């Protein structure tokens, strides 16, 4: 049997109008400490965004989603978090915030392949 490791993940949600509380999933952030792995995959359904808010700033939401992926990637794309380890970058991204792009609750599981798990979760929960 292949060894499996604990991972944590959170959905990335888009909340176009805070006062209405409506949201939809636009990505997944996954962290696996055993592999020092943190990554995000995002997908913006522009039609859903505009259905919930016809005046939504589509370019701004796309930029915020790219920012989530950038923090996960580390390096220059991570901005102030560039020097942080994978765990700290994940914790920073899952911190509650009152913005259009927000993290959902953290969930856990076991995986032998964090990258494949991230792809599976994106397909299951976002597309």
C-alpha positions as CSV (number, residue, x, y, z in Angstrom):
1,X,0.0,0.0,0.0
2,X,1.2,3.5,-0.8
3,X,2.0,5.7,2.1
4,X,-0.5,8.5,2.5
5,X,0.0,11.8,4.3
6,X,-2.3,14.3,6.0
7,X,-3.3,17.3,3.9
8,X,-5.4,20.3,4.5
9,X,-7.4,22.2,2.0
10,X,-9.8,25.2,1.8
11,X,-12.0,26.3,-1.0
12,X,-11.5,29.8,-2.4
13,X,-14.9,31.5,-2.6
14,X,-16.1,34.5,-4.6
15,X,-18.6,36.7,-2.7
16,X,-19.6,39.4,-5.2
17,X,-21.9,41.3,-2.9
18,X,-21.1,40.9,0.8
19,X,-24.5,42.2,1.9
20,X,-26.3,39.3,0.1
21,X,-23.9,36.6,1.3
22,X,-24.1,34.6,-2.0
23,X,-20.9,32.9,-3.0
24,X,-19.5,30.3,-5.4
25,X,-16.3,28.2,-5.4
26,X,-13.5,29.5,-7.6
27,X,-10.5,27.5,-6.4
28,X,-8.8,25.2,-4.0
29,X,-5.8,25.7,-1.8
30,X,-4.0,22.5,-0.6
31,X,-1.3,22.1,2.0
32,X,0.6,18.9,2.8
33,X,3.2,19.4,5.5
34,X,5.0,16.1,4.9
35,X,5.8,17.2,1.3
36,X,6.3,20.9,2.2
37,X,3.6,21.4,-0.5
38,X,1.2,24.3,-0.9
39,X,-0.6,25.1,-4.1
40,X,-3.7,26.6,-5.4
41,X,-5.7,26.0,-8.5
42,X,-8.3,28.5,-9.5
43,X,-11.1,28.8,-12.1
44,X,-13.4,31.9,-12.4
45,X,-16.8,31.2,-13.8
46,X,-17.4,34.6,-15.2
47,X,-21.1,33.9,-16.0
48,X,-21.8,33.0,-12.3
49,X,-20.0,36.1,-11.2
50,X,-22.0,38.4,-13.5
51,X,-25.2,36.6,-12.6
52,X,-24.7,37.4,-9.0
53,X,-23.5,40.9,-9.6
54,X,-23.7,42.4,-13.2
55,X,-21.5,45.2,-12.1
56,X,-18.7,43.0,-10.7
57,X,-15.1,43.9,-11.3
58,X,-14.2,40.7,-13.3
59,X,-10.6,41.8,-13.8
60,X,-10.2,42.6,-10.1
61,X,-11.5,39.2,-9.1
62,X,-9.2,37.5,-11.6
63,X,-6.3,39.4,-10.1
64,X,-7.2,38.4,-6.6
65,X,-7.4,34.8,-7.6
66,X,-4.0,35.0,-9.3
67,X,-2.7,36.5,-6.1
68,X,-3.8,33.4,-4.1
69,X,-1.9,31.2,-6.6
70,X,1.1,33.5,-6.4
71,X,1.3,33.4,-2.6
72,X,1.2,29.6,-2.9
73,X,4.0,29.5,-5.5
74,X,6.3,31.6,-3.3
75,X,9.2,33.6,-4.7
76,X,8.5,37.1,-6.2
77,X,4.9,36.2,-6.9
78,X,4.3,35.8,-3.1
79,X,5.0,39.4,-2.2
80,X,5.6,39.9,1.5
81,X,5.1,36.1,2.0
82,X,8.0,35.2,-0.3
83,X,10.3,34.2,2.5
84,X,7.7,32.2,4.4
85,X,7.6,28.4,4.4
86,X,4.7,26.5,2.8
87,X,2.8,26.2,6.1
88,X,2.9,29.9,6.9
89,X,1.8,30.8,3.4
90,X,-1.2,28.4,3.7
91,X,-2.2,29.8,7.1
92,X,-2.0,33.4,5.7
93,X,-4.2,32.5,2.8
94,X,-6.9,30.7,5.0
95,X,-7.2,33.6,7.5
96,X,-10.7,35.0,7.4
97,X,-11.2,38.2,5.5
98,X,-14.0,40.4,4.3
99,X,-13.2,40.7,0.6
100,X,-14.8,39.5,-2.6
101,X,-12.3,36.6,-2.7
102,X,-12.4,34.6,0.6
103,X,-11.2,31.3,2.0
104,X,-13.7,28.7,3.1
105,X,-13.3,26.5,6.1
106,X,-10.3,24.1,6.3
107,X,-10.9,20.4,5.7
108,X,-8.4,17.5,6.0
109,X,-7.8,14.2,4.4
110,X,-5.1,11.7,3.4
111,X,-3.2,11.5,0.1
112,X,-0.2,9.9,-1.5
113,X,-0.1,12.6,-4.2
114,X,-0.9,16.2,-3.2
115,X,-0.8,17.5,-6.8
116,X,-3.3,14.8,-7.9
117,X,-5.5,15.5,-4.9
118,X,-5.6,19.2,-5.7
119,X,-6.7,18.4,-9.3
120,X,-9.4,16.0,-8.0
121,X,-10.7,18.5,-5.5
122,X,-10.8,21.3,-8.2
123,X,-12.8,19.0,-10.5
124,X,-15.1,17.9,-7.8
125,X,-15.8,21.2,-6.0
126,X,-15.2,24.0,-8.5
127,X,-16.0,23.0,-12.1
